[in-house]
Amino acid sequence: MLLAGGALPLPDDWGGVRGDAFGAYSIGAKGSWEVADKLNVAAGYQVGRSVLDKEATPELESSIFFHAPYAAISYGDDSSRVSATLGYVFKRHHTFIQLPSGDFLRSTIATRR
């Protein structure tokens, strides 16, 4: 199964002078298998990105990229079921920060690998 979604990077101020634009997308895939009567396993992978762009600066203020593998196991039928899911998100967050002096600093705030 393919999974996808997102939000177009539309400005919150349509006049274009004081606005911020936010956007995000995610796409992934999931597979599920019945390994025994009433026992199912599933695994998937999702990747995505979100951005924040303020019109007051020429660069993106924030960009977050992630990828997330996950797995699930389920026992039961449509009337009763117990499930467990395990996953982890790896993300990289880059920001563009204005210092108190008025200068701008390009920095990586958080990196997980």
Rosetta constraint file for C-alpha pairs under 8 A:
AtomPair CA 1 CA 29 HARMONIC 5.58 0.50
AtomPair CA 1 CA 30 HARMONIC 5.22 0.50
AtomPair CA 1 CA 31 HARMONIC 6.26 0.50
AtomPair CA 2 CA 27 HARMONIC 7.49 0.50
AtomPair CA 2 CA 28 HARMONIC 5.88 0.50
AtomPair CA 2 CA 29 HARMONIC 4.49 0.50
AtomPair CA 2 CA 30 HARMONIC 6.54 0.50
AtomPair CA 3 CA 26 HARMONIC 7.94 0.50
AtomPair CA 3 CA 27 HARMONIC 5.58 0.50
AtomPair CA 3 CA 28 HARMONIC 5.09 0.50
AtomPair CA 3 CA 29 HARMONIC 5.73 0.50
AtomPair CA 3 CA 30 HARMONIC 7.61 0.50
AtomPair CA 4 CA 25 HARMONIC 7.54 0.50
AtomPair CA 4 CA 26 HARMONIC 5.52 0.50
AtomPair CA 4 CA 27 HARMONIC 4.22 0.50
AtomPair CA 4 CA 28 HARMONIC 6.35 0.50
AtomPair CA 5 CA 25 HARMONIC 5.72 0.50
AtomPair CA 5 CA 26 HARMONIC 5.44 0.50
AtomPair CA 5 CA 27 HARMONIC 6.61 0.50
AtomPair CA 6 CA 23 HARMONIC 7.46 0.50
AtomPair CA 6 CA 24 HARMONIC 5.13 0.50
AtomPair CA 6 CA 25 HARMONIC 3.89 0.50
AtomPair CA 6 CA 26 HARMONIC 6.05 0.50
AtomPair CA 7 CA 22 HARMONIC 7.93 0.50
AtomPair CA 7 CA 23 HARMONIC 5.25 0.50
AtomPair CA 7 CA 24 HARMONIC 5.11 0.50
AtomPair CA 7 CA 25 HARMONIC 6.30 0.50
AtomPair CA 8 CA 22 HARMONIC 7.56 0.50
AtomPair CA 8 CA 23 HARMONIC 5.19 0.50
AtomPair CA 8 CA 24 HARMONIC 6.79 0.50
AtomPair CA 9 CA 21 HARMONIC 5.46 0.50
AtomPair CA 9 CA 22 HARMONIC 4.85 0.50
AtomPair CA 9 CA 23 HARMONIC 3.86 0.50
AtomPair CA 9 CA 24 HARMONIC 7.19 0.50
AtomPair CA 9 CA 51 HARMONIC 7.86 0.50
AtomPair CA 10 CA 21 HARMONIC 5.28 0.50
AtomPair CA 10 CA 22 HARMONIC 6.29 0.50
AtomPair CA 10 CA 23 HARMONIC 7.01 0.50
AtomPair CA 11 CA 16 HARMONIC 7.52 0.50
AtomPair CA 11 CA 19 HARMONIC 5.93 0.50
AtomPair CA 11 CA 20 HARMONIC 5.41 0.50
AtomPair CA 11 CA 21 HARMONIC 4.10 0.50
AtomPair CA 11 CA 22 HARMONIC 6.88 0.50
AtomPair CA 12 CA 19 HARMONIC 5.51 0.50
AtomPair CA 12 CA 20 HARMONIC 5.73 0.50
AtomPair CA 12 CA 21 HARMONIC 6.23 0.50
AtomPair CA 13 CA 17 HARMONIC 7.41 0.50
AtomPair CA 13 CA 18 HARMONIC 6.46 0.50
AtomPair CA 13 CA 19 HARMONIC 4.43 0.50
AtomPair CA 13 CA 20 HARMONIC 6.96 0.50
AtomPair CA 14 CA 19 HARMONIC 7.36 0.50
AtomPair CA 15 CA 19 HARMONIC 7.78 0.50
AtomPair CA 16 CA 55 HARMONIC 7.42 0.50
AtomPair CA 17 CA 55 HARMONIC 6.74 0.50
AtomPair CA 17 CA 56 HARMONIC 7.76 0.50
AtomPair CA 18 CA 54 HARMONIC 7.90 0.50
AtomPair CA 18 CA 55 HARMONIC 6.43 0.50
AtomPair CA 18 CA 56 HARMONIC 7.00 0.50
AtomPair CA 19 CA 54 HARMONIC 6.32 0.50
AtomPair CA 19 CA 55 HARMONIC 5.92 0.50
AtomPair CA 20 CA 52 HARMONIC 6.98 0.50
AtomPair CA 20 CA 53 HARMONIC 5.62 0.50
AtomPair CA 20 CA 54 HARMONIC 4.38 0.50
AtomPair CA 20 CA 55 HARMONIC 6.06 0.50
AtomPair CA 21 CA 51 HARMONIC 7.98 0.50
AtomPair CA 21 CA 52 HARMONIC 5.81 0.50
AtomPair CA 21 CA 53 HARMONIC 5.09 0.50
AtomPair CA 21 CA 54 HARMONIC 6.38 0.50
AtomPair CA 21 CA 55 HARMONIC 7.91 0.50
AtomPair CA 22 CA 50 HARMONIC 7.51 0.50
AtomPair CA 22 CA 51 HARMONIC 5.74 0.50
AtomPair CA 22 CA 52 HARMONIC 4.72 0.50
AtomPair CA 22 CA 53 HARMONIC 6.51 0.50
AtomPair CA 23 CA 50 HARMONIC 5.56 0.50
AtomPair CA 23 CA 51 HARMONIC 5.31 0.50
AtomPair CA 23 CA 52 HARMONIC 6.75 0.50
AtomPair CA 24 CA 48 HARMONIC 7.33 0.50
AtomPair CA 24 CA 49 HARMONIC 5.53 0.50
AtomPair CA 24 CA 50 HARMONIC 4.02 0.50
AtomPair CA 24 CA 51 HARMONIC 6.33 0.50
AtomPair CA 25 CA 48 HARMONIC 5.38 0.50
AtomPair CA 25 CA 49 HARMONIC 5.60 0.50
AtomPair CA 25 CA 50 HARMONIC 6.54 0.50
AtomPair CA 26 CA 46 HARMONIC 6.78 0.50
AtomPair CA 26 CA 47 HARMONIC 5.57 0.50
AtomPair CA 26 CA 48 HARMONIC 3.95 0.50
AtomPair CA 26 CA 49 HARMONIC 6.59 0.50
AtomPair CA 27 CA 46 HARMONIC 5.71 0.50
AtomPair CA 27 CA 47 HARMONIC 5.59 0.50
AtomPair CA 27 CA 48 HARMONIC 6.27 0.50
AtomPair CA 28 CA 44 HARMONIC 7.26 0.50
AtomPair CA 28 CA 45 HARMONIC 5.41 0.50
AtomPair CA 28 CA 46 HARMONIC 4.07 0.50
AtomPair CA 28 CA 47 HARMONIC 6.06 0.50
AtomPair CA 29 CA 44 HARMONIC 5.51 0.50
AtomPair CA 29 CA 45 HARMONIC 5.67 0.50
AtomPair CA 29 CA 46 HARMONIC 6.63 0.50
AtomPair CA 30 CA 42 HARMONIC 7.02 0.50
AtomPair CA 30 CA 43 HARMONIC 5.71 0.50
AtomPair CA 30 CA 44 HARMONIC 4.05 0.50
AtomPair CA 30 CA 45 HARMONIC 6.62 0.50
AtomPair CA 31 CA 42 HARMONIC 5.50 0.50
AtomPair CA 31 CA 43 HARMONIC 5.59 0.50
AtomPair CA 31 CA 44 HARMONIC 6.26 0.50
AtomPair CA 32 CA 40 HARMONIC 6.93 0.50
AtomPair CA 32 CA 41 HARMONIC 5.74 0.50
AtomPair CA 32 CA 42 HARMONIC 4.13 0.50
AtomPair CA 32 CA 43 HARMONIC 6.66 0.50
AtomPair CA 33 CA 40 HARMONIC 5.60 0.50
AtomPair CA 33 CA 41 HARMONIC 5.46 0.50
AtomPair CA 33 CA 42 HARMONIC 6.25 0.50
AtomPair CA 34 CA 38 HARMONIC 7.44 0.50
AtomPair CA 34 CA 39 HARMONIC 5.91 0.50
AtomPair CA 34 CA 40 HARMONIC 4.35 0.50
AtomPair CA 34 CA 41 HARMONIC 6.51 0.50
AtomPair CA 35 CA 39 HARMONIC 5.87 0.50
AtomPair CA 35 CA 40 HARMONIC 5.78 0.50
AtomPair CA 35 CA 41 HARMONIC 7.10 0.50
AtomPair CA 36 CA 40 HARMONIC 7.14 0.50
AtomPair CA 38 CA 74 HARMONIC 7.87 0.50
AtomPair CA 38 CA 75 HARMONIC 5.34 0.50
AtomPair CA 38 CA 76 HARMONIC 4.87 0.50
AtomPair CA 38 CA 77 HARMONIC 6.04 0.50
AtomPair CA 39 CA 73 HARMONIC 7.46 0.50
AtomPair CA 39 CA 74 HARMONIC 5.80 0.50
AtomPair CA 39 CA 75 HARMONIC 4.56 0.50
AtomPair CA 39 CA 76 HARMONIC 6.68 0.50
AtomPair CA 40 CA 73 HARMONIC 5.79 0.50
AtomPair CA 40 CA 74 HARMONIC 5.12 0.50
AtomPair CA 40 CA 75 HARMONIC 6.38 0.50
AtomPair CA 41 CA 71 HARMONIC 7.47 0.50
AtomPair CA 41 CA 72 HARMONIC 5.64 0.50
AtomPair CA 41 CA 73 HARMONIC 4.42 0.50
AtomPair CA 41 CA 74 HARMONIC 6.27 0.50
AtomPair CA 42 CA 71 HARMONIC 5.56 0.50
AtomPair CA 42 CA 72 HARMONIC 5.03 0.50
AtomPair CA 42 CA 73 HARMONIC 6.38 0.50
AtomPair CA 43 CA 69 HARMONIC 7.62 0.50
AtomPair CA 43 CA 70 HARMONIC 5.69 0.50
AtomPair CA 43 CA 71 HARMONIC 4.18 0.50
AtomPair CA 43 CA 72 HARMONIC 6.29 0.50
AtomPair CA 44 CA 69 HARMONIC 5.80 0.50
AtomPair CA 44 CA 70 HARMONIC 5.35 0.50
AtomPair CA 44 CA 71 HARMONIC 6.35 0.50
AtomPair CA 45 CA 67 HARMONIC 7.22 0.50
AtomPair CA 45 CA 68 HARMONIC 5.60 0.50
AtomPair CA 45 CA 69 HARMONIC 4.34 0.50
AtomPair CA 45 CA 70 HARMONIC 6.28 0.50
AtomPair CA 46 CA 67 HARMONIC 5.57 0.50
AtomPair CA 46 CA 68 HARMONIC 5.10 0.50
AtomPair CA 46 CA 69 HARMONIC 6.44 0.50
AtomPair CA 47 CA 65 HARMONIC 7.71 0.50
AtomPair CA 47 CA 66 HARMONIC 5.65 0.50
AtomPair CA 47 CA 67 HARMONIC 4.19 0.50
AtomPair CA 47 CA 68 HARMONIC 6.34 0.50
AtomPair CA 48 CA 65 HARMONIC 5.87 0.50
AtomPair CA 48 CA 66 HARMONIC 5.45 0.50
AtomPair CA 48 CA 67 HARMONIC 6.49 0.50
AtomPair CA 49 CA 63 HARMONIC 7.09 0.50
AtomPair CA 49 CA 64 HARMONIC 5.44 0.50
AtomPair CA 49 CA 65 HARMONIC 4.40 0.50
AtomPair CA 49 CA 66 HARMONIC 6.32 0.50
AtomPair CA 50 CA 62 HARMONIC 7.97 0.50
AtomPair CA 50 CA 63 HARMONIC 5.76 0.50
AtomPair CA 50 CA 64 HARMONIC 5.23 0.50
AtomPair CA 50 CA 65 HARMONIC 6.73 0.50
AtomPair CA 51 CA 60 HARMONIC 7.15 0.50
AtomPair CA 51 CA 61 HARMONIC 7.71 0.50
AtomPair CA 51 CA 62 HARMONIC 5.52 0.50
AtomPair CA 51 CA 63 HARMONIC 4.53 0.50
AtomPair CA 51 CA 64 HARMONIC 6.52 0.50
AtomPair CA 52 CA 60 HARMONIC 6.15 0.50
AtomPair CA 52 CA 61 HARMONIC 5.63 0.50
AtomPair CA 52 CA 62 HARMONIC 5.05 0.50
AtomPair CA 52 CA 63 HARMONIC 6.62 0.50
AtomPair CA 53 CA 59 HARMONIC 7.05 0.50
AtomPair CA 53 CA 60 HARMONIC 4.65 0.50
AtomPair CA 53 CA 61 HARMONIC 5.42 0.50
AtomPair CA 53 CA 62 HARMONIC 7.02 0.50
AtomPair CA 54 CA 59 HARMONIC 7.96 0.50
AtomPair CA 54 CA 60 HARMONIC 6.99 0.50
AtomPair CA 54 CA 61 HARMONIC 6.57 0.50
AtomPair CA 59 CA 96 HARMONIC 7.28 0.50
AtomPair CA 60 CA 95 HARMONIC 7.45 0.50
AtomPair CA 60 CA 96 HARMONIC 6.63 0.50
AtomPair CA 61 CA 95 HARMONIC 5.27 0.50
AtomPair CA 61 CA 96 HARMONIC 4.59 0.50
AtomPair CA 61 CA 97 HARMONIC 6.99 0.50
AtomPair CA 62 CA 93 HARMONIC 7.12 0.50
AtomPair CA 62 CA 94 HARMONIC 5.75 0.50
AtomPair CA 62 CA 95 HARMONIC 4.40 0.50
AtomPair CA 62 CA 96 HARMONIC 6.41 0.50
AtomPair CA 63 CA 93 HARMONIC 5.78 0.50
AtomPair CA 63 CA 94 HARMONIC 5.28 0.50
AtomPair CA 63 CA 95 HARMONIC 6.47 0.50
AtomPair CA 64 CA 91 HARMONIC 6.81 0.50
AtomPair CA 64 CA 92 HARMONIC 5.67 0.50
AtomPair CA 64 CA 93 HARMONIC 4.42 0.50
AtomPair CA 64 CA 94 HARMONIC 6.45 0.50
AtomPair CA 65 CA 91 HARMONIC 5.57 0.50
AtomPair CA 65 CA 92 HARMONIC 5.28 0.50
AtomPair CA 65 CA 93 HARMONIC 6.57 0.50
AtomPair CA 66 CA 89 HARMONIC 6.62 0.50
AtomPair CA 66 CA 90 HARMONIC 5.50 0.50
AtomPair CA 66 CA 91 HARMONIC 4.18 0.50
AtomPair CA 66 CA 92 HARMONIC 6.41 0.50
AtomPair CA 67 CA 89 HARMONIC 5.91 0.50
AtomPair CA 67 CA 90 HARMONIC 5.46 0.50
AtomPair CA 67 CA 91 HARMONIC 6.61 0.50
AtomPair CA 68 CA 87 HARMONIC 6.84 0.50
AtomPair CA 68 CA 88 HARMONIC 5.60 0.50
AtomPair CA 68 CA 89 HARMONIC 4.42 0.50
AtomPair CA 68 CA 90 HARMONIC 6.19 0.50
AtomPair CA 69 CA 87 HARMONIC 5.74 0.50
AtomPair CA 69 CA 88 HARMONIC 6.13 0.50
AtomPair CA 69 CA 89 HARMONIC 7.14 0.50
AtomPair CA 70 CA 85 HARMONIC 7.20 0.50
AtomPair CA 70 CA 86 HARMONIC 5.61 0.50
AtomPair CA 70 CA 87 HARMONIC 3.94 0.50
AtomPair CA 70 CA 88 HARMONIC 6.63 0.50
AtomPair CA 71 CA 85 HARMONIC 5.74 0.50
AtomPair CA 71 CA 86 HARMONIC 5.42 0.50
AtomPair CA 71 CA 87 HARMONIC 6.32 0.50
AtomPair CA 72 CA 83 HARMONIC 7.04 0.50
AtomPair CA 72 CA 84 HARMONIC 5.58 0.50
AtomPair CA 72 CA 85 HARMONIC 4.19 0.50
AtomPair CA 72 CA 86 HARMONIC 6.30 0.50
AtomPair CA 73 CA 83 HARMONIC 5.66 0.50
AtomPair CA 73 CA 84 HARMONIC 5.51 0.50
AtomPair CA 73 CA 85 HARMONIC 6.58 0.50
AtomPair CA 74 CA 81 HARMONIC 6.91 0.50
AtomPair CA 74 CA 82 HARMONIC 5.75 0.50
AtomPair CA 74 CA 83 HARMONIC 4.19 0.50
AtomPair CA 74 CA 84 HARMONIC 6.52 0.50
AtomPair CA 75 CA 81 HARMONIC 5.64 0.50
AtomPair CA 75 CA 82 HARMONIC 5.48 0.50
AtomPair CA 75 CA 83 HARMONIC 6.42 0.50
AtomPair CA 76 CA 80 HARMONIC 5.69 0.50
AtomPair CA 76 CA 81 HARMONIC 4.11 0.50
AtomPair CA 76 CA 82 HARMONIC 6.39 0.50
AtomPair CA 77 CA 81 HARMONIC 5.70 0.50
AtomPair CA 90 CA 112 HARMONIC 5.57 0.50
AtomPair CA 90 CA 113 HARMONIC 5.74 0.50
AtomPair CA 91 CA 110 HARMONIC 7.85 0.50
AtomPair CA 91 CA 111 HARMONIC 6.29 0.50
AtomPair CA 91 CA 112 HARMONIC 5.61 0.50
AtomPair CA 91 CA 113 HARMONIC 7.25 0.50
AtomPair CA 92 CA 108 HARMONIC 7.92 0.50
AtomPair CA 92 CA 110 HARMONIC 6.18 0.50
AtomPair CA 92 CA 111 HARMONIC 4.74 0.50
AtomPair CA 92 CA 112 HARMONIC 6.38 0.50
AtomPair CA 93 CA 108 HARMONIC 6.18 0.50
AtomPair CA 93 CA 109 HARMONIC 5.97 0.50
AtomPair CA 93 CA 110 HARMONIC 5.44 0.50
AtomPair CA 93 CA 111 HARMONIC 6.42 0.50
AtomPair CA 94 CA 106 HARMONIC 7.81 0.50
AtomPair CA 94 CA 107 HARMONIC 6.15 0.50
AtomPair CA 94 CA 108 HARMONIC 4.55 0.50
AtomPair CA 94 CA 109 HARMONIC 6.05 0.50
AtomPair CA 94 CA 110 HARMONIC 7.49 0.50
AtomPair CA 95 CA 106 HARMONIC 6.29 0.50
AtomPair CA 95 CA 107 HARMONIC 5.64 0.50
AtomPair CA 95 CA 108 HARMONIC 6.10 0.50
AtomPair CA 95 CA 109 HARMONIC 6.64 0.50
AtomPair CA 96 CA 104 HARMONIC 6.85 0.50
AtomPair CA 96 CA 105 HARMONIC 5.92 0.50
AtomPair CA 96 CA 106 HARMONIC 4.65 0.50
AtomPair CA 96 CA 107 HARMONIC 6.25 0.50
AtomPair CA 97 CA 104 HARMONIC 5.60 0.50
AtomPair CA 97 CA 105 HARMONIC 5.20 0.50
AtomPair CA 97 CA 106 HARMONIC 6.30 0.50
AtomPair CA 97 CA 107 HARMONIC 7.29 0.50
AtomPair CA 98 CA 102 HARMONIC 6.04 0.50
AtomPair CA 98 CA 103 HARMONIC 5.82 0.50
AtomPair CA 98 CA 104 HARMONIC 4.40 0.50
AtomPair CA 98 CA 105 HARMONIC 6.24 0.50
AtomPair CA 99 CA 103 HARMONIC 5.41 0.50
AtomPair CA 99 CA 104 HARMONIC 5.82 0.50
AtomPair CA 99 CA 105 HARMONIC 6.86 0.50
